[in-house]
Amino acid sequence: MDGTLSIRPFDEGDRGLVKALWIGCGLVVPYNDPDADIDLAAGRENSDVLVGCAADGSLVATAMVGHDGHRGWLYYVAVNPAHRDTGFGRIMVRAGEDWLRARGIRKAQLLVRETNTAVRAFYERIGWAESPRTVMERWL
């Protein structure tokens, strides 16, 4: 692997590969339907799904990005396990940040499950910090 990653917006033909990547990376949980998440985010004014393709053209990474006009969010940051430790995760996070920056969004946030310590360490290494906030939820 040469560490090259080209990033582009999601195309409908990517759906199966994106879902397989998310499932393979353990990002899909029973209460999040990946098809519904793609449908809600891909190609929208305030959101998109970015895909990263390796030099051979294979889809190996993703980042879903969106904003509410005030703060941006990253979701489904994923790198195929065979391509980890290549810098692709950092590249995808930066692509999401750049997408937000281009829309005038100055703050980016993401959620990491408390048990996912390896991912927390990754984000800390690339300059993200834990935010002292309480996230509240209500299922509708």
N, CA, C and O atoms as a GROMACS GRO file, in nm:
protein
  560
    1MET      N    1   0.084  -0.118   0.000
    1MET     CA    2   0.000   0.000   0.000
    1MET      C    3   0.088   0.124   0.000
    1MET      O    4   0.186   0.132   0.074
    2ASP      N    5   0.050   0.221  -0.084
    2ASP     CA    6   0.134   0.340  -0.094
    2ASP      C    7   0.084   0.457  -0.010
    2ASP      O    8   0.146   0.564  -0.012
    3GLY      N    9  -0.024   0.440   0.065
    3GLY     CA   10  -0.072   0.546   0.153
    3GLY      C   11  -0.152   0.654   0.081
    3GLY      O   12  -0.188   0.754   0.142
    4THR      N   13  -0.179   0.634  -0.048
    4THR     CA   14  -0.257   0.731  -0.123
    4THR      C   15  -0.405   0.706  -0.099
    4THR      O   16  -0.451   0.592  -0.101
    5LEU      N   17  -0.478   0.813  -0.076
    5LEU     CA   18  -0.622   0.802  -0.055
    5LEU      C   19  -0.689   0.918  -0.129
    5LEU      O   20  -0.658   1.034  -0.104
    6SER      N   21  -0.780   0.885  -0.219
    6SER     CA   22  -0.857   0.990  -0.285
    6SER      C   23  -0.995   0.992  -0.220
    6SER      O   24  -1.054   0.888  -0.191
    7ILE      N   25  -1.045   1.112  -0.199
    7ILE     CA   26  -1.172   1.128  -0.128
    7ILE      C   27  -1.273   1.192  -0.221
    7ILE      O   28  -1.243   1.286  -0.294
    8ARG      N   29  -1.394   1.137  -0.216
    8ARG     CA   30  -1.502   1.189  -0.300
    8ARG      C   31  -1.634   1.169  -0.227
    8ARG      O   32  -1.640   1.093  -0.130
    9PRO      N   33  -1.739   1.237  -0.272
    9PRO     CA   34  -1.870   1.215  -0.212
    9PRO      C   35  -1.924   1.076  -0.245
    9PRO      O   36  -1.888   1.016  -0.347
   10PHE      N   37  -2.008   1.026  -0.160
   10PHE     CA   38  -2.077   0.899  -0.177
   10PHE      C   39  -2.154   0.897  -0.309
   10PHE      O   40  -2.213   0.997  -0.349
   11ASP      N   41  -2.151   0.783  -0.373
   11ASP     CA   42  -2.232   0.757  -0.493
   11ASP      C   43  -2.319   0.636  -0.459
   11ASP      O   44  -2.276   0.547  -0.385
   12GLU      N   45  -2.438   0.632  -0.513
   12GLU     CA   46  -2.530   0.522  -0.481
   12GLU      C   47  -2.466   0.384  -0.503
   12GLU      O   48  -2.499   0.289  -0.432
   13GLY      N   49  -2.378   0.373  -0.600
   13GLY     CA   50  -2.311   0.246  -0.625
   13GLY      C   51  -2.218   0.203  -0.513
   13GLY      O   52  -2.172   0.089  -0.511
   14ASP      N   53  -2.189   0.294  -0.419
   14ASP     CA   54  -2.103   0.264  -0.304
   14ASP      C   55  -2.177   0.199  -0.188
   14ASP      O   56  -2.115   0.147  -0.096
   15ARG      N   57  -2.310   0.202  -0.191
   15ARG     CA   58  -2.391   0.165  -0.075
   15ARG      C   59  -2.350   0.031  -0.013
   15ARG      O   60  -2.326   0.024   0.108
   16GLY      N   61  -2.343  -0.074  -0.090
   16GLY     CA   62  -2.309  -0.205  -0.035
   16GLY      C   63  -2.172  -0.208   0.029
   16GLY      O   64  -2.154  -0.266   0.136
   17LEU      N   65  -2.074  -0.146  -0.036
   17LEU     CA   66  -1.938  -0.143   0.018
   17LEU      C   67  -1.931  -0.060   0.146
   17LEU      O   68  -1.862  -0.097   0.240
   18VAL      N   69  -2.001   0.052   0.148
   18VAL     CA   70  -2.002   0.138   0.266
   18VAL      C   71  -2.064   0.063   0.384
   18VAL      O   72  -2.008   0.061   0.494
   19LYS      N   73  -2.178   0.002   0.361
   19LYS     CA   74  -2.244  -0.073   0.468
   19LYS      C   75  -2.156  -0.188   0.517
   19LYS      O   76  -2.146  -0.210   0.638
   20ALA      N   77  -2.093  -0.259   0.427
   20ALA     CA   78  -2.005  -0.370   0.467
   20ALA      C   79  -1.887  -0.317   0.550
   20ALA      O   80  -1.847  -0.381   0.648
   21LEU      N   81  -1.832  -0.202   0.512
   21LEU     CA   82  -1.722  -0.143   0.588
   21LEU      C   83  -1.769  -0.106   0.728
   21LEU      O   84  -1.701  -0.137   0.826
   22TRP      N   85  -1.883  -0.040   0.738
   22TRP     CA   86  -1.934   0.000   0.869
   22TRP      C   87  -1.961  -0.120   0.957
   22TRP      O   88  -1.931  -0.118   1.076
   23ILE      N   89  -2.018  -0.224   0.900
   23ILE     CA   90  -2.045  -0.346   0.977
   23ILE      C   91  -1.914  -0.410   1.019
   23ILE      O   92  -1.898  -0.450   1.135
   24GLY      N   93  -1.818  -0.420   0.926
   24GLY     CA   94  -1.688  -0.479   0.956
   24GLY      C   95  -1.609  -0.404   1.061
   24GLY      O   96  -1.526  -0.462   1.131
   25CYS      N   97  -1.634  -0.275   1.072
   25CYS     CA   98  -1.566  -0.192   1.172
   25CYS      C   99  -1.644  -0.182   1.303
   25CYS      O  100  -1.602  -0.112   1.396
   26GLY      N  101  -1.757  -0.251   1.312
   26GLY     CA  102  -1.835  -0.252   1.434
   26GLY      C  103  -1.910  -0.122   1.462
   26GLY      O  104  -1.940  -0.091   1.577
   27LEU      N  105  -1.940  -0.046   1.358
   27LEU     CA  106  -2.007   0.082   1.376
   27LEU      C  107  -2.159   0.075   1.370
   27LEU      O  108  -2.228   0.170   1.408
   28VAL      N  109  -2.212  -0.036   1.322
   28VAL     CA  110  -2.356  -0.050   1.308
   28VAL      C  111  -2.412  -0.115   1.434
   28VAL      O  112  -2.367  -0.222   1.477
   29VAL      N  113  -2.510  -0.049   1.492
   29VAL     CA  114  -2.579  -0.102   1.610
   29VAL      C  115  -2.726  -0.119   1.575
   29VAL      O  116  -2.774  -0.058   1.480
   30PRO      N  117  -2.797  -0.201   1.650
   30PRO     CA  118  -2.936  -0.232   1.613
   30PRO      C  119  -3.027  -0.112   1.594
   30PRO      O  120  -3.120  -0.118   1.514
   31TYR      N  121  -3.003  -0.004   1.666
   31TYR     CA  122  -3.092   0.112   1.657
   31TYR      C  123  -3.050   0.213   1.552
   31TYR      O  124  -3.113   0.318   1.540
   32ASN      N  125  -2.945   0.186   1.476
   32ASN     CA  126  -2.904   0.272   1.364
   32ASN      C  127  -2.906   0.190   1.236
   32ASN      O  128  -2.822   0.102   1.216
   33ASP      N  129  -3.001   0.219   1.150
   33ASP     CA  130  -3.010   0.153   1.020
   33ASP      C  131  -2.915   0.224   0.923
   33ASP      O  132  -2.937   0.341   0.891
   34PRO      N  133  -2.810   0.157   0.877
   34PRO     CA  134  -2.715   0.224   0.789
   34PRO      C  135  -2.777   0.277   0.660
   34PRO      O  136  -2.737   0.383   0.611
   35ASP      N  137  -2.875   0.206   0.605
   35ASP     CA  138  -2.942   0.257   0.485
   35ASP      C  139  -3.013   0.389   0.514
   35ASP      O  140  -3.004   0.483   0.435
   36ALA      N  141  -3.083   0.394   0.625
   36ALA     CA  142  -3.154   0.518   0.662
   36ALA      C  143  -3.054   0.630   0.687
   36ALA      O  144  -3.079   0.744   0.648
   37ASP      N  145  -2.942   0.600   0.752
   37ASP     CA  146  -2.841   0.702   0.779
   37ASP      C  147  -2.781   0.756   0.649
   37ASP      O  148  -2.761   0.876   0.635
   38ILE      N  149  -2.754   0.667   0.555
   38ILE     CA  150  -2.702   0.710   0.425
   38ILE      C  151  -2.806   0.798   0.355
   38ILE      O  152  -2.773   0.905   0.303
   39ASP      N  153  -2.931   0.753   0.354
   39ASP     CA  154  -3.037   0.829   0.288
   39ASP      C  155  -3.055   0.967   0.347
   39ASP      O  156  -3.082   1.063   0.275
   40LEU      N  157  -3.040   0.979   0.479
   40LEU     CA  158  -3.058   1.108   0.545
   40LEU      C  159  -2.940   1.203   0.522
   40LEU      O  160  -2.957   1.325   0.527
   41ALA      N  161  -2.822   1.149   0.496
   41ALA     CA  162  -2.702   1.234   0.493
   41ALA      C  163  -2.641   1.255   0.355
   41ALA      O  164  -2.592   1.364   0.326
   42ALA      N  165  -2.642   1.156   0.270
   42ALA     CA  166  -2.565   1.164   0.145
   42ALA      C  167  -2.616   1.272   0.052
   42ALA      O  168  -2.735   1.278   0.019
   43GLY      N  169  -2.524   1.358   0.010
   43GLY     CA  170  -2.553   1.458  -0.092
   43GLY      C  171  -2.647   1.569  -0.051
   43GLY      O  172  -2.708   1.633  -0.137
   44ARG      N  173  -2.661   1.593   0.076
   44ARG     CA  174  -2.752   1.697   0.125
   44ARG      C  175  -2.678   1.831   0.140
   44ARG      O  176  -2.555   1.837   0.139
   45GLU      N  177  -2.756   1.936   0.154
   45GLU     CA  178  -2.696   2.068   0.172
   45GLU      C  179  -2.613   2.076   0.299
   45GLU      O  180  -2.506   2.137   0.300
   46ASN      N  181  -2.662   2.016   0.406
   46ASN     CA  182  -2.593   2.025   0.535
   46ASN      C  183  -2.524   1.895   0.576
   46ASN      O  184  -2.482   1.882   0.691
   47SER      N  185  -2.513   1.800   0.486
   47SER     CA  186  -2.448   1.674   0.522
   47SER      C  187  -2.403   1.599   0.397
   47SER      O  188  -2.449   1.626   0.285
   48ASP      N  189  -2.313   1.504   0.419
   48ASP     CA  190  -2.271   1.416   0.311
   48ASP      C  191  -2.199   1.296   0.371
   48ASP      O  192  -2.163   1.295   0.489
   49VAL      N  193  -2.179   1.198   0.289
   49VAL     CA  194  -2.097   1.082   0.324
   49VAL      C  195  -1.976   1.089   0.231
   49VAL      O  196  -1.991   1.087   0.108
   50LEU      N  197  -1.858   1.096   0.290
   50LEU     CA  198  -1.734   1.099   0.213
   50LEU      C  199  -1.676   0.959   0.209
   50LEU      O  200  -1.677   0.888   0.310
   51VAL      N  201  -1.626   0.919   0.094
   51VAL     CA  202  -1.561   0.789   0.083
   51VAL      C  203  -1.417   0.808   0.042
   51VAL      O  204  -1.384   0.898  -0.036
   52GLY      N  205  -1.332   0.723   0.095
   52GLY     CA  206  -1.191   0.725   0.062
   52GLY      C  207  -1.155   0.601  -0.016
   52GLY      O  208  -1.186   0.489   0.025
   53CYS      N  209  -1.090   0.621  -0.130
   53CYS     CA  210  -1.050   0.509  -0.215
   53CYS      C  211  -0.899   0.499  -0.220
   53CYS      O  212  -0.829   0.600  -0.237
   54ALA      N  213  -0.849   0.378  -0.206
   54ALA     CA  214  -0.705   0.351  -0.212
   54ALA      C  215  -0.657   0.368  -0.356
   54ALA      O  216  -0.736   0.386  -0.448
   55ALA      N  217  -0.527   0.362  -0.373
   55ALA     CA  218  -0.466   0.382  -0.505
   55ALA      C  219  -0.521   0.284  -0.608
   55ALA      O  220  -0.525   0.316  -0.727
   56ASP      N  221  -0.562   0.165  -0.566
   56ASP     CA  222  -0.617   0.067  -0.660
   56ASP      C  223  -0.765   0.090  -0.689
   56ASP      O  224  -0.826   0.014  -0.764
   57GLY      N  225  -0.824   0.195  -0.630
   57GLY     CA  226  -0.964   0.229  -0.653
   57GLY      C  227  -1.062   0.166  -0.556
   57GLY      O  228  -1.181   0.196  -0.561
   58SER      N  229  -1.013   0.080  -0.467
   58SER     CA  230  -1.104   0.015  -0.373
   58SER      C  231  -1.147   0.111  -0.262
   58SER      O  232  -1.067   0.190  -0.212
   59LEU      N  233  -1.274   0.102  -0.224
   59LEU     CA  234  -1.328   0.186  -0.118
   59LEU      C  235  -1.280   0.130   0.015
   59LEU      O  236  -1.312   0.016   0.050
   60VAL      N  237  -1.204   0.210   0.090
   60VAL     CA  238  -1.143   0.160   0.213
   60VAL      C  239  -1.172   0.246   0.335
   60VAL      O  240  -1.134   0.209   0.446
   61ALA      N  241  -1.239   0.361   0.317
   61ALA     CA  242  -1.261   0.450   0.431
   61ALA      C  243  -1.384   0.536   0.408
   61ALA      O  244  -1.424   0.560   0.294
   62THR      N  245  -1.444   0.582   0.518
   62THR     CA  246  -1.559   0.670   0.510
   62THR      C  247  -1.557   0.771   0.624
   62THR      O  248  -1.489   0.752   0.725
   63ALA      N  249  -1.633   0.876   0.605
   63ALA     CA  250  -1.667   0.969   0.712
   63ALA      C  251  -1.799   1.035   0.673
   63ALA      O  252  -1.811   1.093   0.565
   64MET      N  253  -1.897   1.026   0.761
   64MET     CA  254  -2.022   1.099   0.741
   64MET      C  255  -2.005   1.232   0.813
   64MET      O  256  -1.956   1.236   0.926
   65VAL      N  257  -2.047   1.340   0.748
   65VAL     CA  258  -2.028   1.473   0.805
   65VAL      C  259  -2.156   1.553   0.790
   65VAL      O  260  -2.229   1.537   0.692
   66GLY      N  261  -2.182   1.638   0.885
   66GLY     CA  262  -2.300   1.723   0.877
   66GLY      C  263  -2.291   1.837   0.976
   66GLY      O  264  -2.204   1.839   1.062
   67HIS      N  265  -2.383   1.932   0.962
   67HIS     CA  266  -2.384   2.045   1.055
   67HIS      C  267  -2.525   2.100   1.071
   67HIS      O  268  -2.613   2.077   0.988
   68ASP      N  269  -2.544   2.173   1.180
   68ASP     CA  270  -2.672   2.236   1.209
   68ASP      C  271  -2.666   2.387   1.193
   68ASP      O  272  -2.757   2.458   1.236
   69GLY      N  273  -2.560   2.437   1.132
   69GLY     CA  274  -2.540   2.580   1.115
   69GLY      C  275  -2.452   2.640   1.222
   69GLY      O  276  -2.402   2.751   1.207
   70HIS      N  277  -2.434   2.568   1.330
   70HIS     CA  278  -2.350   2.617   1.441
   70HIS      C  279  -2.231   2.526   1.466
   70HIS      O  280  -2.118   2.572   1.475
   71ARG      N  281  -2.258   2.398   1.478
   71ARG     CA  282  -2.149   2.302   1.501
   71ARG      C  283  -2.165   2.186   1.404
   71ARG      O  284  -2.275   2.149   1.363
   72GLY      N  285  -2.050   2.130   1.372
   72GLY     CA  286  -2.049   2.016   1.281
   72GLY      C  287  -2.026   1.887   1.356
   72GLY      O  288  -1.980   1.885   1.470
   73TRP      N  289  -2.060   1.778   1.288
   73TRP     CA  290  -2.047   1.645   1.347
   73TRP      C  291  -1.984   1.550   1.248
   73TRP      O  292  -2.008   1.558   1.127
   74LEU      N  293  -1.904   1.459   1.300
   74LEU     CA  294  -1.850   1.349   1.222
   74LEU      C  295  -1.910   1.219   1.275
   74LEU      O  296  -1.921   1.199   1.396
   75TYR      N  297  -1.947   1.133   1.182
   75TYR     CA  298  -2.002   1.003   1.216
   75TYR      C  299  -1.940   0.899   1.123
   75TYR      O  300  -1.882   0.933   1.020
   76TYR      N  301  -1.951   0.775   1.160
   76TYR     CA  302  -1.910   0.664   1.073
   76TYR      C  303  -1.770   0.684   1.012
   76TYR      O  304  -1.747   0.654   0.895
   77VAL      N  305  -1.677   0.735   1.093
   77VAL     CA  306  -1.538   0.739   1.047
   77VAL      C  307  -1.488   0.596   1.054
   77VAL      O  308  -1.480   0.537   1.162
   78ALA      N  309  -1.454   0.541   0.939
   78ALA     CA  310  -1.418   0.399   0.933
   78ALA      C  311  -1.304   0.379   0.835
   78ALA      O  312  -1.296   0.445   0.731
   79VAL      N  313  -1.215   0.288   0.868
   79VAL     CA  314  -1.106   0.247   0.779
   79VAL      C  315  -1.102   0.095   0.780
   79VAL      O  316  -1.101   0.032   0.886
   80ASN      N  317  -1.101   0.038   0.662
   80ASN     CA  318  -1.090  -0.108   0.648
   80ASN      C  319  -0.972  -0.154   0.734
   80ASN      O  320  -0.862  -0.099   0.722
   81PRO      N  321  -0.992  -0.256   0.819
   81PRO     CA  322  -0.884  -0.303   0.906
   81PRO      C  323  -0.755  -0.337   0.830
   81PRO      O  324  -0.646  -0.322   0.887
   82ALA      N  325  -0.764  -0.382   0.706
   82ALA     CA  326  -0.643  -0.413   0.628
   82ALA      C  327  -0.565  -0.288   0.591
   82ALA      O  328  -0.450  -0.298   0.547
   83HIS      N  329  -0.626  -0.170   0.608
   83HIS     CA  330  -0.561  -0.044   0.570
   83HIS      C  331  -0.536   0.046   0.691
   83HIS      O  332  -0.511   0.165   0.675
   84ARG      N  333  -0.544  -0.010   0.810
   84ARG     CA  334  -0.519   0.070   0.929
   84ARG      C  335  -0.370   0.096   0.942
   84ARG      O  336  -0.288   0.026   0.884
   85ASP      N  337  -0.336   0.197   1.018
   85ASP     CA  338  -0.197   0.241   1.038
   85ASP      C  339  -0.133   0.291   0.910
   85ASP      O  340  -0.012   0.283   0.893
   86THR      N  341  -0.216   0.341   0.818
   86THR     CA  342  -0.167   0.400   0.694
   86THR      C  343  -0.187   0.552   0.692
   86THR      O  344  -0.143   0.619   0.599
   87GLY      N  345  -0.254   0.604   0.794
   87GLY     CA  346  -0.287   0.746   0.797
   87GLY      C  347  -0.423   0.777   0.736
   87GLY      O  348  -0.464   0.893   0.732
   88PHE      N  349  -0.493   0.674   0.689
   88PHE     CA  350  -0.623   0.696   0.624
   88PHE      C  351  -0.727   0.751   0.721
   88PHE      O  352  -0.810   0.834   0.682
   89GLY      N  353  -0.725   0.707   0.846
   89GLY     CA  354  -0.819   0.760   0.944
   89GLY      C  355  -0.801   0.909   0.962
   89GLY      O  356  -0.897   0.985   0.962
   90ARG      N  357  -0.677   0.949   0.978
   90ARG     CA  358  -0.645   1.092   0.994
   90ARG      C  359  -0.689   1.170   0.869
   90ARG      O  360  -0.744   1.279   0.879
   91ILE      N  361  -0.664   1.114   0.752
   91ILE     CA  362  -0.702   1.180   0.627
   91ILE      C  363  -0.854   1.198   0.620
   91ILE      O  364  -0.902   1.303   0.578
   92MET      N  365  -0.929   1.096   0.659
   92MET     CA  366  -1.075   1.106   0.655
   92MET      C  367  -1.128   1.208   0.755
   92MET      O  368  -1.220   1.283   0.725
   93VAL      N  369  -1.070   1.211   0.874
   93VAL     CA  370  -1.112   1.310   0.972
   93VAL      C  371  -1.082   1.450   0.919
   93VAL      O  372  -1.167   1.539   0.930
   94ARG      N  373  -0.965   1.470   0.863
   94ARG     CA  374  -0.930   1.602   0.808
   94ARG      C  375  -1.023   1.639   0.692
   94ARG      O  376  -1.058   1.756   0.677
   95ALA      N  377  -1.062   1.542   0.612
   95ALA     CA  378  -1.155   1.570   0.501
   95ALA      C  379  -1.289   1.616   0.557
   95ALA      O  380  -1.350   1.708   0.503
   96GLY      N  381  -1.335   1.551   0.663
   96GLY     CA  382  -1.459   1.594   0.727
   96GLY      C  383  -1.447   1.734   0.784
   96GLY      O  384  -1.538   1.815   0.770
   97GLU      N  385  -1.334   1.762   0.849
   97GLU     CA  386  -1.310   1.896   0.904
   97GLU      C  387  -1.307   1.999   0.792
   97GLU      O  388  -1.365   2.107   0.805
   98ASP      N  389  -1.241   1.966   0.682
   98ASP     CA  390  -1.234   2.059   0.568
   98ASP      C  391  -1.371   2.084   0.508
   98ASP      O  392  -1.403   2.197   0.470
   99TRP      N  393  -1.454   1.979   0.500
   99TRP     CA  394  -1.590   1.993   0.449
   99TRP      C  395  -1.667   2.094   0.534
   99TRP      O  396  -1.736   2.181   0.481
  100LEU      N  397  -1.654   2.082   0.666
  100LEU     CA  398  -1.720   2.174   0.758
  100LEU      C  399  -1.663   2.315   0.746
  100LEU      O  400  -1.738   2.413   0.740
  101ARG      N  401  -1.532   2.325   0.744
  101ARG     CA  402  -1.465   2.455   0.734
  101ARG      C  403  -1.510   2.530   0.608
  101ARG      O  404  -1.530   2.651   0.612
  102ALA      N  405  -1.524   2.459   0.498
  102ALA     CA  406  -1.566   2.521   0.371
  102ALA      C  407  -1.708   2.578   0.380
  102ALA      O  408  -1.746   2.660   0.297
  103ARG      N  409  -1.784   2.534   0.479
  103ARG     CA  410  -1.921   2.583   0.497
  103ARG      C  411  -1.932   2.681   0.613
  103ARG      O  412  -2.042   2.714   0.658
  104GLY      N  413  -1.817   2.727   0.663
  104GLY     CA  414  -1.815   2.826   0.769
  104GLY      C  415  -1.841   2.772   0.908
  104GLY      O  416  -1.868   2.848   1.000
  105ILE      N  417  -1.834   2.641   0.924
  105ILE     CA  418  -1.856   2.579   1.055
  105ILE      C  419  -1.723   2.575   1.129
  105ILE      O  420  -1.625   2.522   1.077
  106ARG      N  421  -1.719   2.630   1.248
  106ARG     CA  422  -1.593   2.646   1.321
  106ARG      C  423  -1.568   2.542   1.429
  106ARG      O  424  -1.457   2.533   1.482
  107LYS      N  425  -1.668   2.463   1.461
  107LYS     CA  426  -1.650   2.363   1.567
  107LYS      C  427  -1.699   2.228   1.516
  107LYS      O  428  -1.809   2.216   1.462
  108ALA      N  429  -1.615   2.127   1.534
  108ALA     CA  430  -1.653   1.990   1.495
  108ALA      C  431  -1.659   1.904   1.620
  108ALA      O  432  -1.579   1.918   1.712
  109GLN      N  433  -1.755   1.814   1.620
  109GLN     CA  434  -1.772   1.723   1.732
  109GLN      C  435  -1.795   1.582   1.679
  109GLN      O  436  -1.830   1.563   1.563
  110LEU      N  437  -1.775   1.486   1.766
  110LEU     CA  438  -1.807   1.348   1.734
  110LEU      C  439  -1.833   1.275   1.864
  110LEU      O  440  -1.795   1.320   1.972
  111LEU      N  441  -1.898   1.163   1.852
  111LEU     CA  442  -1.927   1.080   1.968
  111LEU      C  443  -1.850   0.949   1.957
  111LEU      O  444  -1.841   0.890   1.850
  112VAL      N  445  -1.794   0.906   2.068
  112VAL     CA  446  -1.723   0.779   2.075
  112VAL      C  447  -1.783   0.701   2.191
  112VAL      O  448  -1.797   0.754   2.301
  113ARG      N  449  -1.818   0.578   2.166
  113ARG     CA  450  -1.868   0.496   2.275
  113ARG      C  451  -1.760   0.484   2.382
  113ARG      O  452  -1.643   0.464   2.352
  114GLU      N  453  -1.801   0.496   2.507
  114GLU     CA  454  -1.708   0.497   2.619
  114GLU      C  455  -1.617   0.375   2.622
  114GLU      O  456  -1.502   0.383   2.666
  115THR      N  457  -1.668   0.263   2.575
  115THR     CA  458  -1.590   0.139   2.578
  115THR      C  459  -1.488   0.130   2.465
  115THR      O  460  -1.403   0.041   2.466
  116ASN      N  461  -1.495   0.219   2.369
  116ASN     CA  462  -1.407   0.213   2.252
  116ASN      C  463  -1.278   0.290   2.278
  116ASN      O  464  -1.255   0.396   2.219
  117THR      N  465  -1.195   0.238   2.366
  117THR     CA  466  -1.075   0.309   2.411
  117THR      C  467  -0.973   0.328   2.299
  117THR      O  468  -0.904   0.430   2.297
  118ALA      N  469  -0.961   0.233   2.208
  118ALA     CA  470  -0.864   0.247   2.098
  118ALA      C  471  -0.899   0.366   2.011
  118ALA      O  472  -0.810   0.440   1.968
  119VAL      N  473  -1.027   0.385   1.984
  119VAL     CA  474  -1.068   0.497   1.900
  119VAL      C  475  -1.050   0.629   1.975
  119VAL      O  476  -1.011   0.729   1.915
  120ARG      N  477  -1.079   0.630   2.103
  120ARG     CA  478  -1.056   0.751   2.182
  120ARG      C  479  -0.910   0.792   2.173
  120ARG      O  480  -0.879   0.910   2.155
  121ALA      N  481  -0.820   0.696   2.187
  121ALA     CA  482  -0.676   0.725   2.179
  121ALA      C  483  -0.639   0.778   2.041
  121ALA      O  484  -0.556   0.869   2.030
  122PHE      N  485  -0.698   0.723   1.936
  122PHE     CA  486  -0.671   0.772   1.800
  122PHE      C  487  -0.707   0.920   1.788
  122PHE      O  488  -0.626   1.000   1.741
  123TYR      N  489  -0.827   0.956   1.831
  123TYR     CA  490  -0.870   1.096   1.819
  123TYR      C  491  -0.782   1.188   1.902
  123TYR      O  492  -0.753   1.300   1.860
  124GLU      N  493  -0.742   1.144   2.019
  124GLU     CA  494  -0.651   1.226   2.101
  124GLU      C  495  -0.519   1.249   2.030
  124GLU      O  496  -0.464   1.359   2.034
  125ARG      N  497  -0.467   1.145   1.963
  125ARG     CA  498  -0.340   1.158   1.890
  125ARG      C  499  -0.347   1.259   1.777
  125ARG      O  500  -0.247   1.321   1.743
  126ILE      N  501  -0.466   1.276   1.718
  126ILE     CA  502  -0.475   1.369   1.605
  126ILE      C  503  -0.534   1.503   1.645
  126ILE      O  504  -0.581   1.580   1.561
  127GLY      N  505  -0.532   1.532   1.776
  127GLY     CA  506  -0.564   1.666   1.822
  127GLY      C  507  -0.704   1.691   1.874
  127GLY      O  508  -0.738   1.805   1.904
  128TRP      N  509  -0.785   1.588   1.885
  128TRP     CA  510  -0.919   1.605   1.941
  128TRP      C  511  -0.911   1.590   2.093
  128TRP      O  512  -0.823   1.520   2.144
  129ALA      N  513  -1.002   1.656   2.164
  129ALA     CA  514  -1.003   1.649   2.309
  129ALA      C  515  -1.143   1.614   2.358
  129ALA      O  516  -1.243   1.648   2.294
  130GLU      N  517  -1.147   1.547   2.471
  130GLU     CA  518  -1.276   1.516   2.531
  130GLU      C  519  -1.342   1.646   2.576
  130GLU      O  520  -1.277   1.735   2.631
  131SER      N  521  -1.470   1.655   2.553
  131SER     CA  522  -1.547   1.775   2.587
  131SER      C  523  -1.624   1.749   2.717
  131SER      O  524  -1.696   1.650   2.728
  132PRO      N  525  -1.610   1.838   2.814
  132PRO     CA  526  -1.680   1.816   2.941
  132PRO      C  527  -1.828   1.853   2.930
  132PRO      O  528  -1.870   1.959   2.975
  133ARG      N  529  -1.904   1.766   2.870
  133ARG     CA  530  -2.046   1.787   2.847
  133ARG      C  531  -2.122   1.660   2.883
  133ARG      O  532  -2.067   1.550   2.882
  134THR      N  533  -2.245   1.678   2.912
  134THR     CA  534  -2.335   1.565   2.931
  134THR      C  535  -2.426   1.559   2.810
  134THR      O  536  -2.494   1.656   2.778
  135VAL      N  537  -2.427   1.447   2.745
  135VAL     CA  538  -2.517   1.429   2.630
  135VAL      C  539  -2.644   1.366   2.683
  135VAL      O  540  -2.642   1.263   2.750
  136MET      N  541  -2.754   1.430   2.652
  136MET     CA  542  -2.884   1.377   2.696
  136MET      C  543  -2.959   1.332   2.573
  136MET      O  544  -2.938   1.384   2.463
  137GLU      N  545  -3.046   1.235   2.592
  137GLU     CA  546  -3.121   1.183   2.478
  137GLU      C  547  -3.263   1.152   2.518
  137GLU      O  548  -3.295   1.133   2.636
  138ARG      N  549  -3.345   1.146   2.418
  138ARG     CA  550  -3.482   1.101   2.436
  138ARG      C  551  -3.522   1.033   2.306
  138ARG      O  552  -3.517   1.094   2.199
  139TRP      N  553  -3.559   0.909   2.315
  139TRP     CA  554  -3.600   0.835   2.196
  139TRP      C  555  -3.740   0.879   2.155
  139TRP      O  556  -3.831   0.880   2.237
  140LEU      N  557  -3.755   0.913   2.031
  140LEU     CA  558  -3.884   0.953   1.978
  140LEU      C  559  -3.942   0.838   1.901
  140LEU      O  560  -4.052   0.849   1.846
   0.00000   0.00000   0.00000
